[in-house]
């Protein structure tokens, strides 16, 4: 189920009248590339999940939980002007970056809202609720996941770090995860991620950040200059797209795991 590069950056002009908006998708992907680390991999998995959800039911509203600067979410907004996106993050500095992108790219289908996943959900519902590497930072992750399901009218998608069952109870692994990334836990297994979303129906679960390819690409992005990256832009996008696979591994050759949940049965 590898994502083709045309999904990441439309080859032709975007069908909107405004020239600034028409160029927004490619500009936003360039912003993702400049952020290095796992940003491009996160991007292709979010885009893939959005497209997969849309093949199953109409998606007209999206809530992005913990979006940070939100470049990938804004990419989806630029490509889908008929879909309303609500972006949230506890870090107001990151949201200000996203707000500047919205202004500069004339994205009129994006709004920003406060959200505390540990507070009781409000009455508003969204067709798709997304979170990218958020739940591992939350101590009461079961409560947070339940609230995501509660505000999702159709689907929830979450991407988190993966780990082994042994790592969950290993104090060394837990301490290292907190020191390096402020993760409350080193990651999730198929068992623990499924348990978070048992209120809904699991559509699929799959591994991501496959080794050694994902690690190699991340190192390349971290060490190359912007000029080198953009000179090989198409090849890099193709390589990143290959990380979307219908595969679930239970070992240390992968560093992430994602799930799509249908909440209509919740």
Backbone bond lengths (Angstrom), bond angles and torsions (degrees), N, CA, C in turn:
res aa  C-N    CA-C-N  psi(-1)  N-CA   C-N-CA  omega(-1)  CA-C   N-CA-C  phi
1 X - - - 1.469 - - 1.521 109.94 -
2 X 1.307 117.43 34.69 1.463 120.66 -177.00 1.519 110.81 -62.82
3 X 1.323 114.78 140.56 1.458 121.41 -178.42 1.522 109.08 -81.98
4 X 1.314 117.12 130.77 1.460 119.74 177.67 1.518 109.90 -79.68
5 X 1.321 116.27 152.78 1.468 120.19 -175.15 1.517 112.42 -64.38
6 X 1.320 118.41 -23.16 1.458 119.26 178.92 1.528 109.95 -63.71
7 X 1.341 117.04 -23.67 1.454 120.86 177.44 1.516 110.76 -69.92
8 X 1.322 115.90 -32.51 1.459 120.73 -177.19 1.514 111.82 -77.88
9 X 1.306 117.57 -39.50 1.458 122.16 178.53 1.514 108.56 -141.32
10 X 1.322 119.16 112.23 1.465 119.73 179.18 1.516 111.66 -55.44
11 X 1.320 116.54 136.79 1.461 119.93 -175.91 1.519 112.03 -72.06
12 X 1.327 116.69 -36.45 1.460 120.59 -177.47 1.505 112.22 -102.39
13 X 1.332 117.28 -178.69 1.456 120.58 178.59 1.517 111.34 -65.99
14 X 1.311 116.27 143.31 1.452 120.41 179.37 1.525 109.32 -74.88
15 X 1.334 117.68 140.05 1.469 119.77 -173.30 1.523 113.82 -77.54
16 X 1.312 117.15 63.25 1.453 122.19 172.44 1.516 107.72 -132.31
17 X 1.320 115.75 154.19 1.462 119.67 -174.27 1.512 112.75 -72.95
18 X 1.331 116.86 -35.54 1.452 120.32 -173.79 1.525 110.84 -77.37
19 X 1.322 117.26 126.81 1.466 121.58 -176.80 1.521 112.17 -65.18
20 X 1.348 117.37 -37.17 1.462 120.44 178.83 1.519 109.92 -61.97
21 X 1.309 116.49 -47.52 1.457 120.64 179.16 1.527 111.18 -64.80
22 X 1.302 116.77 -35.60 1.457 120.53 -179.19 1.525 112.01 -62.21
23 X 1.309 116.78 -32.01 1.463 120.72 -179.01 1.524 112.93 -91.27
24 X 1.312 117.85 -2.32 1.457 121.11 -174.53 1.529 114.34 -61.91
25 X 1.347 120.53 -43.88 1.467 118.29 -177.76 1.530 113.88 -56.63
26 X 1.328 117.09 -48.31 1.470 119.67 179.79 1.519 110.82 -64.52
27 X 1.324 117.39 -38.40 1.466 121.29 179.81 1.533 110.69 -64.40
28 X 1.320 116.59 -39.38 1.463 120.31 -179.15 1.526 111.54 -70.51
29 X 1.328 117.17 -37.95 1.468 119.06 176.00 1.523 110.31 -64.36
30 X 1.337 117.46 -38.46 1.465 119.68 175.51 1.531 110.24 -60.44
31 X 1.330 116.93 -37.50 1.465 120.40 176.42 1.510 111.61 -64.28
32 X 1.318 117.26 -38.86 1.467 121.26 176.43 1.525 110.21 -62.19
33 X 1.321 117.16 -45.12 1.463 120.91 -179.50 1.531 111.25 -60.58
34 X 1.303 116.80 -37.11 1.471 120.25 -179.05 1.531 112.55 -69.56
35 X 1.309 117.57 -19.51 1.465 120.42 -177.58 1.531 112.32 -80.54
36 X 1.322 117.20 -12.68 1.458 122.26 174.59 1.540 111.78 60.75
37 X 1.358 114.30 -154.05 1.462 124.30 -179.58 1.535 110.76 47.81
38 X 1.358 117.36 -129.52 1.460 121.26 -177.10 1.523 112.09 -96.11
39 X 1.328 118.17 10.49 1.464 120.13 -171.95 1.529 113.03 -58.31
40 X 1.325 117.42 -43.62 1.462 119.69 -177.94 1.522 110.96 -67.78
41 X 1.326 117.67 -40.03 1.459 120.23 177.90 1.529 110.71 -63.88
42 X 1.315 116.67 -43.07 1.469 119.27 177.13 1.526 110.69 -59.81
43 X 1.313 114.61 -39.77 1.464 120.76 -178.88 1.530 111.32 -60.25
44 X 1.308 116.78 -50.26 1.467 119.00 -174.89 1.535 111.23 -68.11
45 X 1.330 117.50 -30.08 1.462 119.23 178.64 1.527 111.10 -75.04
46 X 1.326 117.53 -37.91 1.462 119.87 175.89 1.525 110.75 -63.67
47 X 1.318 117.01 -46.72 1.460 120.83 179.87 1.524 110.56 -61.22
48 X 1.317 116.98 -42.83 1.459 121.01 -179.57 1.522 110.81 -63.01
49 X 1.344 117.36 -43.10 1.457 120.92 -179.28 1.530 110.91 -65.06
50 X 1.325 116.77 -41.13 1.462 120.79 177.57 1.527 110.23 -59.86
51 X 1.318 116.74 -47.13 1.461 120.50 -178.35 1.526 111.49 -65.32
52 X 1.331 116.22 -38.07 1.459 119.61 179.77 1.528 110.02 -67.14
53 X 1.335 117.18 -43.79 1.465 119.76 178.39 1.527 110.62 -60.38
54 X 1.324 115.71 -38.56 1.461 119.90 -177.07 1.525 112.07 -69.91
55 X 1.315 118.41 -25.24 1.461 119.69 175.46 1.528 111.89 -72.82
56 X 1.338 116.22 -18.93 1.458 121.35 -176.76 1.528 113.07 -95.36
57 X 1.341 116.04 -26.52 1.462 120.39 178.79 1.523 108.46 -166.29
58 X 1.311 116.88 158.16 1.458 120.41 179.17 1.531 110.21 -65.06
59 X 1.321 115.76 133.63 1.464 121.82 177.93 1.523 108.12 -115.25
60 X 1.323 116.67 114.46 1.473 120.46 179.92 1.524 112.04 -117.71
61 X 1.345 117.65 -16.33 1.465 121.32 178.93 1.516 109.71 -136.90
62 X 1.330 116.39 138.49 1.462 122.37 -179.42 1.524 108.78 -133.01
63 X 1.326 116.36 134.08 1.461 122.86 172.06 1.513 108.25 -111.35
64 X 1.336 117.29 120.62 1.463 122.31 178.07 1.517 108.61 -101.42
65 X 1.323 117.07 116.06 1.460 123.26 -178.34 1.524 109.19 -93.07
66 X 1.332 116.66 126.63 1.464 120.06 178.24 1.504 112.58 61.36
67 X 1.323 116.65 50.53 1.470 120.99 -171.31 1.515 113.69 -78.02
68 X 1.340 119.38 -13.64 1.459 120.35 -175.17 1.519 110.42 64.24
69 X 1.320 116.56 -133.57 1.463 120.39 178.02 1.525 112.15 -73.23
70 X 1.329 117.28 -14.58 1.455 121.76 168.88 1.517 116.92 70.74
71 X 1.328 118.70 22.79 1.462 119.07 -175.34 1.529 112.44 -62.97
72 X 1.311 117.19 -39.02 1.463 119.61 -178.92 1.520 111.09 -71.56
73 X 1.325 117.08 -38.82 1.454 120.45 175.95 1.530 110.81 -64.47
74 X 1.338 115.82 -39.38 1.463 119.46 178.48 1.523 111.01 -69.66
75 X 1.310 117.79 -31.21 1.463 121.06 173.07 1.527 110.06 -59.10
76 X 1.331 116.23 -46.67 1.457 119.69 178.02 1.524 111.00 -62.58
77 X 1.327 116.64 -39.13 1.465 119.97 178.42 1.522 110.84 -63.89
78 X 1.333 117.13 -40.54 1.465 120.80 179.66 1.528 111.41 -65.66
79 X 1.320 116.45 -35.85 1.463 120.67 -178.66 1.529 112.63 -81.67
80 X 1.343 116.38 -16.48 1.458 120.19 -175.08 1.524 109.80 -132.24
81 X 1.329 117.26 73.19 1.470 120.55 -175.13 1.522 113.77 -63.31
82 X 1.333 118.08 -16.53 1.455 120.50 178.69 1.519 114.12 -87.60
83 X 1.331 117.21 0.02 1.459 122.18 179.87 1.526 108.91 -107.17
84 X 1.327 117.20 133.47 1.467 121.89 179.80 1.526 109.20 -92.64
85 X 1.327 116.73 125.91 1.458 122.85 -178.38 1.527 110.10 -110.72
86 X 1.322 116.29 133.85 1.459 122.81 173.39 1.516 108.01 -116.46
87 X 1.328 117.33 120.64 1.456 122.80 -176.77 1.526 110.07 -106.69
88 X 1.326 115.86 136.32 1.458 121.27 179.54 1.517 110.48 -135.45
89 X 1.329 115.80 148.53 1.460 121.97 172.66 1.516 107.76 -166.29
90 X 1.336 116.37 145.88 1.465 119.20 178.92 1.518 111.87 -73.15
91 X 1.342 117.15 -20.81 1.459 122.85 -178.00 1.531 108.57 -88.58
92 X 1.327 116.95 102.89 1.464 120.59 -176.94 1.527 111.84 -67.31
93 X 1.327 117.21 -26.75 1.457 119.82 177.16 1.511 111.60 -64.12
94 X 1.330 117.23 -41.82 1.458 120.95 177.50 1.529 111.08 -66.66
95 X 1.325 115.89 -38.85 1.461 118.52 178.94 1.527 111.50 -64.98
96 X 1.324 116.86 -32.69 1.468 118.85 177.65 1.521 110.60 -64.81
97 X 1.331 117.34 -35.39 1.462 120.61 175.22 1.532 109.18 -61.96
98 X 1.322 116.60 -46.44 1.461 120.95 179.34 1.529 110.73 -61.52
99 X 1.323 116.64 -39.84 1.466 120.06 -179.87 1.526 111.63 -63.76
100 X 1.335 116.27 -36.66 1.470 118.98 177.17 1.522 110.53 -65.79
101 X 1.333 117.33 -40.40 1.462 120.55 177.62 1.527 110.19 -62.10
102 X 1.318 116.74 -41.25 1.471 120.42 178.87 1.517 110.38 -60.89
103 X 1.322 115.85 -45.49 1.471 120.23 179.98 1.517 111.27 -64.89
104 X 1.336 116.79 -47.78 1.461 120.52 -174.95 1.522 112.80 -67.69
105 X 1.335 116.56 -26.39 1.462 120.16 -177.14 1.530 113.04 -106.47
106 X 1.321 116.30 7.70 1.467 122.56 174.76 1.528 112.25 54.34
107 X 1.332 114.81 49.79 1.464 120.07 179.49 1.528 108.88 -93.57
108 X 1.316 116.27 102.72 1.453 120.36 -175.46 1.526 113.68 -92.86
109 X 1.334 117.31 6.56 1.463 120.76 178.67 1.528 111.66 -110.50
110 X 1.336 116.74 26.58 1.461 122.12 -179.31 1.521 109.20 -126.45
111 X 1.346 115.83 135.07 1.449 121.16 172.64 1.526 108.87 -133.21
112 X 1.319 116.06 164.79 1.454 121.76 -178.69 1.522 108.83 -122.35
113 X 1.340 116.18 142.61 1.452 119.43 -176.74 1.529 109.69 -148.81
114 X 1.327 117.62 148.43 1.466 120.69 174.25 1.522 109.85 -72.64
115 X 1.316 116.78 148.40 1.463 120.72 178.43 1.514 109.61 -155.11
116 X 1.322 116.51 128.92 1.457 123.09 172.32 1.520 107.08 -118.25
117 X 1.324 116.68 109.95 1.461 120.40 -175.31 1.525 113.07 -64.77
118 X 1.335 117.04 -15.69 1.457 119.67 -179.57 1.520 112.54 -94.73
119 X 1.332 116.76 -1.98 1.461 121.17 175.51 1.523 109.63 -92.60
120 X 1.327 117.72 156.17 1.475 119.42 178.50 1.519 111.34 -57.56
121 X 1.313 118.57 135.38 1.473 121.34 -178.94 1.524 112.04 -62.78
122 X 1.315 115.99 144.67 1.448 121.33 174.08 1.518 110.48 -79.46
123 X 1.324 116.99 -174.90 1.473 120.29 -175.18 1.525 114.43 -78.66
124 X 1.315 117.17 -15.86 1.464 119.44 -174.17 1.525 111.17 -73.21
125 X 1.333 116.81 142.21 1.466 122.37 179.12 1.520 110.07 -124.92
126 X 1.334 115.50 152.75 1.463 122.51 -178.08 1.517 108.72 -129.89
127 X 1.320 116.52 144.63 1.466 119.94 179.75 1.520 111.69 -62.74
128 X 1.319 116.48 -38.51 1.464 121.48 -178.62 1.516 109.33 -135.99
129 X 1.327 116.71 130.12 1.468 123.18 175.02 1.519 107.47 -114.89
130 X 1.333 117.10 127.73 1.462 121.11 -176.80 1.531 111.01 -121.58
131 X 1.308 115.48 149.31 1.476 121.06 170.67 1.514 108.55 -147.80
132 X 1.308 115.45 132.82 1.460 121.83 -179.13 1.516 109.27 -117.82
133 X 1.333 116.22 108.31 1.461 123.32 178.34 1.533 110.88 53.18
134 X 1.321 114.15 57.19 1.464 122.35 178.90 1.526 111.51 -115.68
135 X 1.314 117.80 -47.89 1.462 121.95 -169.58 1.523 113.47 -62.38
136 X 1.320 117.35 -28.85 1.467 119.53 -179.36 1.528 112.38 -67.42
137 X 1.343 117.13 -14.26 1.465 121.80 178.73 1.529 112.49 -91.05
138 X 1.334 117.77 -5.33 1.462 121.74 -171.87 1.523 110.10 -109.57
139 X 1.329 115.83 123.96 1.457 119.77 -179.99 1.519 112.24 -62.52
140 X 1.315 116.79 -48.61 1.475 121.87 179.79 1.530 109.05 -91.55
141 X 1.318 114.71 63.69 1.466 119.31 -174.61 1.522 112.56 -68.17
142 X 1.331 118.01 -29.39 1.454 119.40 178.00 1.520 110.93 -64.32
143 X 1.315 116.60 -41.31 1.453 120.63 177.78 1.522 110.92 -65.80
144 X 1.331 116.34 -42.38 1.468 120.56 178.95 1.526 110.83 -61.84
145 X 1.325 116.99 -44.88 1.470 120.74 179.80 1.526 110.79 -64.18
146 X 1.330 117.40 -39.36 1.462 120.50 179.02 1.521 110.91 -62.96
147 X 1.323 116.73 -37.73 1.460 120.13 178.74 1.530 111.17 -70.81
148 X 1.336 117.56 -33.76 1.458 119.76 174.38 1.524 110.57 -62.33
149 X 1.326 116.74 -42.84 1.467 120.85 177.73 1.523 110.24 -63.15
150 X 1.333 116.50 -38.92 1.460 120.73 -176.32 1.525 112.65 -64.76
151 X 1.345 117.36 -32.60 1.470 119.32 -177.95 1.529 112.15 -95.35
152 X 1.332 116.92 -0.63 1.467 120.90 -179.70 1.514 109.92 -95.14
153 X 1.323 116.67 116.66 1.458 120.62 179.09 1.521 111.86 -74.03
154 X 1.351 116.66 -26.26 1.466 119.73 -175.76 1.532 113.41 -133.08
155 X 1.346 117.10 -53.81 1.460 119.34 -172.34 1.522 112.22 -138.85
156 X 1.335 114.77 150.48 1.467 123.48 167.58 1.518 107.43 -123.93
157 X 1.321 115.42 135.15 1.457 120.52 172.70 1.515 108.68 -124.81
158 X 1.330 116.37 135.23 1.469 121.19 177.90 1.515 109.76 -139.18
159 X 1.325 115.63 136.46 1.457 122.75 173.29 1.524 107.13 -118.59
160 X 1.330 116.33 130.90 1.469 121.87 -177.81 1.530 109.22 -140.16
161 X 1.334 117.31 162.82 1.474 118.63 172.92 1.524 109.84 -64.48
162 X 1.313 116.66 149.76 1.459 120.01 175.82 1.523 109.79 -104.82
163 X 1.308 115.76 158.94 1.469 120.79 176.55 1.525 108.03 -155.53
164 X 1.294 116.48 175.43 1.458 121.45 176.77 1.521 109.34 -88.64
165 X 1.318 116.78 163.68 1.460 120.71 175.73 1.527 110.88 -59.69
166 X 1.328 116.26 -36.60 1.461 119.91 -178.07 1.524 111.44 -65.05
167 X 1.340 116.52 -36.24 1.469 120.11 -177.37 1.521 111.93 -65.38
168 X 1.324 117.27 -27.50 1.459 121.04 -177.65 1.524 112.57 -62.66
169 X 1.322 116.84 -29.29 1.466 120.55 -178.47 1.519 112.65 -112.37
170 X 1.314 116.95 7.14 1.463 121.64 179.32 1.529 109.25 -87.47
171 X 1.325 119.24 113.50 1.465 120.40 -177.40 1.521 113.50 -61.94
172 X 1.322 116.81 -29.52 1.470 119.66 179.09 1.533 110.15 -68.08
173 X 1.330 116.87 -45.91 1.465 121.10 178.61 1.524 111.21 -63.38
174 X 1.313 116.38 -41.42 1.465 120.14 -179.19 1.525 111.02 -66.00
175 X 1.321 116.80 -42.57 1.470 120.16 -179.94 1.520 111.13 -66.83
176 X 1.330 117.04 -39.55 1.458 120.49 179.42 1.525 110.88 -65.55
177 X 1.322 117.87 -38.94 1.459 121.25 178.72 1.522 111.15 -64.23
178 X 1.321 116.85 -38.11 1.461 119.51 178.69 1.523 111.06 -69.69
179 X 1.317 116.85 -43.09 1.469 120.25 -178.46 1.521 111.40 -64.20
180 X 1.308 117.37 -40.91 1.465 120.08 -173.35 1.527 113.08 -83.26
181 X 1.345 117.43 -36.73 1.471 119.30 -172.86 1.526 114.82 -136.81
182 X 1.353 116.87 4.95 1.465 121.60 -174.99 1.531 111.04 56.79
183 X 1.331 115.21 41.86 1.455 121.26 173.95 1.524 108.26 -87.96
184 X 1.317 116.76 128.30 1.462 120.77 177.25 1.518 110.58 -66.33
185 X 1.307 116.23 -29.22 1.467 122.17 178.15 1.531 107.79 -137.68
186 X 1.334 119.02 153.38 1.466 120.17 -176.09 1.516 114.22 -67.35
187 X 1.321 117.52 -17.29 1.463 120.36 179.96 1.509 110.96 160.21
188 X 1.318 115.32 -159.74 1.465 121.56 -178.47 1.520 109.31 -131.75
189 X 1.307 113.66 153.28 1.453 121.62 171.31 1.532 108.12 -107.20
190 X 1.302 116.61 172.89 1.464 119.81 175.89 1.528 110.31 -56.20
191 X 1.319 116.66 -39.67 1.468 121.05 -179.14 1.523 111.66 -65.76
192 X 1.325 117.15 -49.95 1.464 118.69 -173.66 1.523 112.39 -73.18
193 X 1.350 117.10 -31.96 1.460 119.06 178.30 1.526 110.07 -72.10
194 X 1.317 117.72 -39.53 1.465 120.79 176.35 1.520 110.90 -60.69
195 X 1.335 116.42 -40.00 1.465 120.48 -178.14 1.522 111.92 -64.07
196 X 1.324 117.66 -31.29 1.456 120.55 179.92 1.521 112.14 -63.88
197 X 1.326 116.46 -33.50 1.459 120.64 -171.98 1.529 112.56 -117.22
198 X 1.325 116.38 32.66 1.456 119.47 -177.85 1.526 112.63 -69.83
199 X 1.350 117.90 -12.39 1.465 120.22 176.49 1.529 112.17 -69.14
200 X 1.338 117.05 -24.98 1.456 121.17 179.65 1.517 111.08 -107.90
201 X 1.311 115.75 -174.63 1.465 121.17 178.32 1.521 109.14 -105.45
202 X 1.311 116.16 122.06 1.460 120.53 -179.61 1.520 109.91 -67.78
203 X 1.344 116.11 120.25 1.460 120.86 175.70 1.519 109.23 -80.57
204 X 1.318 115.65 -49.29 1.455 121.03 173.91 1.522 110.17 -159.79
205 X 1.316 114.43 159.27 1.455 122.65 171.00 1.515 106.99 -136.68
206 X 1.314 117.68 136.73 1.457 119.59 -178.80 1.519 110.93 -150.20
207 X 1.297 114.95 155.12 1.458 121.33 177.63 1.519 110.48 -76.81
208 X 1.326 116.25 162.14 1.460 121.59 174.43 1.527 109.13 -152.11
209 X 1.323 115.00 171.83 1.472 121.41 -173.47 1.534 109.16 60.24
210 X 1.323 114.63 57.66 1.457 120.90 -176.39 1.529 110.86 -73.97
211 X 1.333 115.23 132.80 1.450 120.07 174.25 1.519 110.87 -91.04
212 X 1.350 115.21 152.91 1.469 127.05 0.32 1.534 113.92 -88.62
213 X 1.346 117.32 -4.29 1.463 120.04 -170.55 1.530 112.39 -62.67
214 X 1.350 117.02 -45.20 1.455 120.06 -176.96 1.531 111.18 -64.57
215 X 1.318 116.31 -41.54 1.462 119.60 178.44 1.517 112.17 -64.18
216 X 1.306 116.39 -39.52 1.464 120.21 178.30 1.524 110.96 -63.25
217 X 1.348 116.11 -44.40 1.455 119.07 -178.44 1.524 111.20 -66.92
218 X 1.312 116.60 -38.26 1.466 119.12 177.50 1.521 110.61 -62.35
219 X 1.318 117.07 -43.72 1.477 119.60 178.98 1.520 111.02 -63.57
220 X 1.312 116.42 -38.82 1.464 119.64 178.14 1.527 110.61 -61.69
221 X 1.330 116.40 -46.05 1.460 119.90 -179.07 1.528 111.62 -65.63
222 X 1.315 117.04 -32.30 1.456 120.40 -178.31 1.525 112.90 -75.58
223 X 1.323 116.33 -24.82 1.467 118.83 -174.69 1.528 113.52 -105.69
224 X 1.326 117.58 -21.49 1.470 120.67 -177.88 1.523 110.58 -77.95
225 X 1.304 116.48 154.03 1.459 121.24 173.79 1.528 109.40 -78.70
226 X 1.322 116.56 165.19 1.456 119.65 176.11 1.522 110.89 -57.34
227 X 1.322 115.97 -40.76 1.463 120.21 -178.56 1.528 110.71 -61.95
228 X 1.339 116.53 -41.65 1.463 120.19 179.67 1.528 111.15 -67.19
229 X 1.319 115.87 -39.75 1.462 119.79 -179.81 1.523 110.92 -64.22
230 X 1.326 116.85 -46.94 1.453 119.31 -176.16 1.529 112.11 -73.26
231 X 1.323 117.02 -23.73 1.466 119.64 174.76 1.531 110.87 -68.98
232 X 1.343 116.57 -27.61 1.470 120.94 179.75 1.522 110.85 -113.79
233 X 1.307 116.25 27.31 1.457 122.60 -172.84 1.527 112.91 -53.56
234 X 1.323 117.16 -49.83 1.457 120.29 -176.59 1.521 111.82 -63.33
235 X 1.342 116.94 -43.49 1.461 120.45 179.68 1.529 111.19 -64.07
236 X 1.333 116.93 -38.40 1.465 121.10 -179.95 1.525 110.40 -66.34
237 X 1.333 116.56 -42.31 1.458 119.86 178.61 1.521 111.32 -63.93
238 X 1.318 116.95 -41.06 1.457 120.79 177.85 1.528 110.48 -62.66
239 X 1.327 116.40 -42.21 1.460 119.96 -179.38 1.521 111.24 -64.79
240 X 1.338 116.70 -43.28 1.459 119.99 179.63 1.524 111.50 -64.62
241 X 1.332 116.81 -38.40 1.457 120.82 -179.57 1.524 112.42 -60.72
242 X 1.312 116.76 -27.60 1.459 120.75 179.37 1.518 114.15 -68.39
243 X 1.338 117.26 -7.29 1.461 119.81 179.11 1.527 112.29 -80.49
244 X 1.332 117.70 -12.61 1.469 121.25 176.95 1.521 107.79 -84.81
245 X 1.324 116.36 107.81 1.461 121.46 -176.27 1.526 109.74 -138.82
246 X 1.311 115.81 147.38 1.471 121.05 172.76 1.518 108.45 -83.52
247 X 1.316 115.39 74.07 1.462 119.81 -174.64 1.515 108.75 -149.10
248 X 1.318 116.28 140.68 1.459 121.73 178.56 1.520 108.60 -129.21
249 X 1.313 115.67 112.03 1.465 121.05 -179.67 1.526 110.14 -104.19
250 X 1.319 115.15 156.25 1.456 120.82 -179.15 1.524 110.45 -125.32
251 X 1.315 116.38 47.35 1.464 119.99 -178.94 1.523 109.29 -146.92
252 X 1.318 116.53 -171.81 1.462 121.83 -175.11 1.523 113.54 -87.20
253 X 1.333 117.88 11.35 1.468 119.54 179.16 1.524 111.92 -84.12
254 X 1.327 117.38 -3.94 1.462 121.62 176.48 1.527 108.73 -126.63
255 X 1.326 115.73 154.79 1.470 119.68 -178.43 1.525 113.04 -120.17
256 X 1.331 117.74 0.28 1.456 119.70 -179.70 1.516 111.69 -143.99
257 X 1.333 114.94 163.99 1.460 121.27 176.71 1.527 107.53 -147.89
258 X 1.325 117.24 142.26 1.463 121.07 -177.80 1.518 109.76 -133.90
259 X 1.340 114.70 157.40 1.461 120.34 -177.19 1.517 109.25 -142.99
260 X 1.342 115.94 141.55 1.459 122.44 171.47 1.522 106.53 -117.56
261 X 1.349 115.57 125.96 1.447 122.17 -174.72 1.520 109.71 -120.56
262 X 1.325 116.62 132.35 1.460 122.73 174.53 1.530 107.29 -90.18
263 X 1.320 117.64 114.67 1.470 121.66 -175.87 1.522 112.43 -93.04
264 X 1.318 118.85 0.86 1.462 120.43 -177.94 1.511 112.73 -67.81
265 X 1.332 115.86 -15.89 1.464 120.02 176.72 1.527 111.85 -97.06
266 X 1.348 116.42 -0.55 1.474 119.68 -176.56 1.524 110.68 -75.97
